[in-house]
Amino acid sequence: MTEIYGAITEFFTSNVNIVLALVMLAAFALAIGAFFLWRKTGAVEKPVLMIVLALVAVVNVLIWTVPTSSGETPLDRAESVR
Protein backbone atom coordinates (compact mmCIF):
# COMPACT_ATOMS: atom_id res chain seq x y z
CA MET A 1 0.00 0.00 0.00
CA THR A 2 2.83 2.42 0.75
CA GLU A 3 4.30 1.81 -2.72
CA ILE A 4 1.02 2.89 -4.32
CA TYR A 5 0.82 5.98 -2.13
CA GLY A 6 4.45 6.80 -2.93
CA ALA A 7 3.83 6.43 -6.68
CA ILE A 8 0.76 8.67 -6.56
CA THR A 9 2.59 11.26 -4.48
CA GLU A 10 5.57 11.20 -6.85
CA PHE A 11 3.32 11.63 -9.89
CA PHE A 12 1.51 14.66 -8.49
CA THR A 13 4.62 16.33 -7.10
CA SER A 14 6.49 15.91 -10.37
CA ASN A 15 3.53 17.03 -12.50
CA VAL A 16 2.07 19.85 -10.42
CA ASN A 17 1.90 22.25 -13.36
CA ILE A 18 -0.11 19.72 -15.36
CA VAL A 19 -2.51 19.21 -12.46
CA LEU A 20 -2.99 22.95 -11.97
CA ALA A 21 -3.61 23.42 -15.70
CA LEU A 22 -6.20 20.65 -15.69
CA VAL A 23 -7.94 22.23 -12.72
CA MET A 24 -8.12 25.56 -14.57
CA LEU A 25 -9.46 23.86 -17.70
CA ALA A 26 -12.09 22.09 -15.60
CA ALA A 27 -13.10 25.40 -13.99
CA PHE A 28 -13.42 27.01 -17.41
CA ALA A 29 -15.51 24.07 -18.68
CA LEU A 30 -17.74 24.25 -15.60
CA ALA A 31 -18.39 27.95 -16.13
CA ILE A 32 -19.26 27.46 -19.81
CA GLY A 33 -21.40 24.41 -19.02
CA ALA A 34 -23.26 26.34 -16.32
CA PHE A 35 -24.05 29.12 -18.76
CA PHE A 36 -25.37 26.73 -21.40
CA LEU A 37 -27.35 24.73 -18.84
CA TRP A 38 -28.94 27.93 -17.54
CA ARG A 39 -29.80 29.12 -21.08
CA LYS A 40 -31.21 25.73 -22.13
CA THR A 41 -33.28 24.83 -19.07
CA GLY A 42 -33.75 28.09 -17.21
CA ALA A 43 -32.82 26.25 -14.01
CA VAL A 44 -30.80 28.22 -11.52
CA GLU A 45 -29.70 25.84 -8.76
CA LYS A 46 -27.39 23.52 -10.72
CA PRO A 47 -25.69 26.27 -12.76
CA VAL A 48 -25.04 28.26 -9.58
CA LEU A 49 -23.50 25.19 -7.94
CA MET A 50 -21.33 24.68 -11.03
CA ILE A 51 -20.14 28.30 -10.84
CA VAL A 52 -19.39 27.90 -7.13
CA LEU A 53 -17.34 24.78 -7.88
CA ALA A 54 -15.46 26.62 -10.62
CA LEU A 55 -14.69 29.48 -8.22
CA VAL A 56 -13.46 27.05 -5.57
CA ALA A 57 -11.14 25.45 -8.14
CA VAL A 58 -9.75 28.83 -9.23
CA VAL A 59 -9.20 29.92 -5.62
CA ASN A 60 -7.34 26.66 -4.93
CA VAL A 61 -5.03 27.30 -7.88
CA LEU A 62 -4.48 30.87 -6.68
CA ILE A 63 -3.63 29.64 -3.20
CA TRP A 64 -0.86 27.50 -4.67
CA THR A 65 0.51 30.03 -7.15
CA VAL A 66 0.19 33.54 -5.66
CA PRO A 67 3.33 34.61 -3.80
CA THR A 68 3.20 35.42 -0.10
CA SER A 69 4.68 38.56 1.46
CA SER A 70 8.10 36.87 1.45
CA GLY A 71 7.87 36.40 -2.33
CA GLU A 72 7.70 32.62 -2.20
CA THR A 73 4.69 30.63 -3.39
CA PRO A 74 3.42 27.56 -1.54
CA LEU A 75 4.20 25.64 -4.73
CA ASP A 76 7.86 26.73 -4.53
CA ARG A 77 7.98 25.71 -0.89
CA ALA A 78 6.51 22.29 -1.70
CA GLU A 79 9.03 21.76 -4.49
CA SER A 80 11.94 22.74 -2.24
CA VAL A 81 10.84 20.14 0.32
CA ARG A 82 10.91 17.46 -2.35
C-alpha positions as CSV (number, residue, x, y, z in Angstrom):
1,M,0.0,0.0,0.0
2,T,2.8,2.4,0.8
3,E,4.3,1.8,-2.7
4,I,1.0,2.9,-4.3
5,Y,0.8,6.0,-2.1
6,G,4.4,6.8,-2.9
7,A,3.8,6.4,-6.7
8,I,0.8,8.7,-6.6
9,T,2.6,11.3,-4.5
10,E,5.6,11.2,-6.8
11,F,3.3,11.6,-9.9
12,F,1.5,14.7,-8.5
13,T,4.6,16.3,-7.1
14,S,6.5,15.9,-10.4
15,N,3.5,17.0,-12.5
16,V,2.1,19.9,-10.4
17,N,1.9,22.2,-13.4
18,I,-0.1,19.7,-15.4
19,V,-2.5,19.2,-12.5
20,L,-3.0,22.9,-12.0
21,A,-3.6,23.4,-15.7
22,L,-6.2,20.6,-15.7
23,V,-7.9,22.2,-12.7
24,M,-8.1,25.6,-14.6
25,L,-9.5,23.9,-17.7
26,A,-12.1,22.1,-15.6
27,A,-13.1,25.4,-14.0
28,F,-13.4,27.0,-17.4
29,A,-15.5,24.1,-18.7
30,L,-17.7,24.2,-15.6
31,A,-18.4,27.9,-16.1
32,I,-19.3,27.5,-19.8
33,G,-21.4,24.4,-19.0
34,A,-23.3,26.3,-16.3
35,F,-24.0,29.1,-18.8
36,F,-25.4,26.7,-21.4
37,L,-27.4,24.7,-18.8
38,W,-28.9,27.9,-17.5
39,R,-29.8,29.1,-21.1
40,K,-31.2,25.7,-22.1
41,T,-33.3,24.8,-19.1
42,G,-33.8,28.1,-17.2
43,A,-32.8,26.3,-14.0
44,V,-30.8,28.2,-11.5
45,E,-29.7,25.8,-8.8
46,K,-27.4,23.5,-10.7
47,P,-25.7,26.3,-12.8
48,V,-25.0,28.3,-9.6
49,L,-23.5,25.2,-7.9
50,M,-21.3,24.7,-11.0
51,I,-20.1,28.3,-10.8
52,V,-19.4,27.9,-7.1
53,L,-17.3,24.8,-7.9
54,A,-15.5,26.6,-10.6
55,L,-14.7,29.5,-8.2
56,V,-13.5,27.1,-5.6
57,A,-11.1,25.4,-8.1
58,V,-9.8,28.8,-9.2
59,V,-9.2,29.9,-5.6
60,N,-7.3,26.7,-4.9
61,V,-5.0,27.3,-7.9
62,L,-4.5,30.9,-6.7
63,I,-3.6,29.6,-3.2
64,W,-0.9,27.5,-4.7
65,T,0.5,30.0,-7.1
66,V,0.2,33.5,-5.7
67,P,3.3,34.6,-3.8
68,T,3.2,35.4,-0.1
69,S,4.7,38.6,1.5
70,S,8.1,36.9,1.4
71,G,7.9,36.4,-2.3
72,E,7.7,32.6,-2.2
73,T,4.7,30.6,-3.4
74,P,3.4,27.6,-1.5
75,L,4.2,25.6,-4.7
76,D,7.9,26.7,-4.5
77,R,8.0,25.7,-0.9
78,A,6.5,22.3,-1.7
79,E,9.0,21.8,-4.5
80,S,11.9,22.7,-2.2
81,V,10.8,20.1,0.3
82,R,10.9,17.5,-2.4
